[in-house]
Amino acid sequence: MFATAFKKHKYEGKYHYCYCTKSSHFSFIVEEALKNDIHLETSYAYDIEIIKKLYEKKKDHERYFYRCNGFKQKGYTRRIAQL
């Protein structure tokens, strides 16, 4: 569907799938998802802690995009800024 829409609208950008961490916070699931050339979407301050743990474990974290979605409460924006 994305390929069809890209062609129809002459979109020349790229599509980057982002796994929504609120779907499952389990590290083994997030880590498995990241094996599939995807990125992460966060929506809450707690999700940033997941990103921090990934930084500690992975050497290639700079290749990932992190989308920060959702209402930005002070704790969430503070943690985003700390990244």
N, C-alpha and C positions, 0 to 999 in steps of 0.2 A: 504494500500500500504506500509506503514511503517513497519507493522508487517511482511509482506511478505519479504521485503528487509532485515529486521533484521535477520530473520530466514535464508534466502538464504546466507547471508554474515557472519553468525554466530556472529552478533554484540551483545555484551552483555551490552552495555551502555543503558542509558535511553533517551527517547525523551521528550523534554520540549518545548511546544508550546510557542512562544513569540509573543504577539500582537504588531504590528508595530504602534507606537503612531502617525506616520504621516498619518495613515489611517483616524483617527479622533482624534482631540485634545480635544473634548468635555469631561469634567470631568465625566458626567453621563455615557458616553459610556465606557470610560476607567475603571471606577469603576465597571460597570456591567460586563465587560470582566474579571476583576480580581476575580469575584465571581466563576469563572470556573476553578480554579486551574491552571492558566496560568502565564506567566511572561511577561515582557515588553522589547521591542526593541526600542532603540532610534537611531536617525540618524542626529540630529541637536542640536545645543546648546539650542534652545528653549525647546526641549523635556526634558532636565534636570530640567527645572523649573516645569514641570509636576511631575517628580519624587519627587522634594522637597515638593510640595504641598501634595502629597500622604503621605510622611513622617509625615507631620504635622497632617494629618487626621487619619492615620492608625497606630495602635499599633503593628501590626504584619508584618510590611514592611520587616523585615529581612528574611522572608520566600520566598521572590521573587528574581528572577534573573533579572538583567538588562543588556541586551546586547547592547553594544555601536557600532553601525554600521555606515558606511558612511565616507566621507572625514573628517579628523580631523583638523579643523581650530583651531586657538589659543583659541577662546572663548569657543569652544566645549570641548577641552581638559582641559581647566582651570575649567570648571564646572564639568566635570567628576571627576577630582582630588578633588574637594571640597566635593563631595559625601563621 
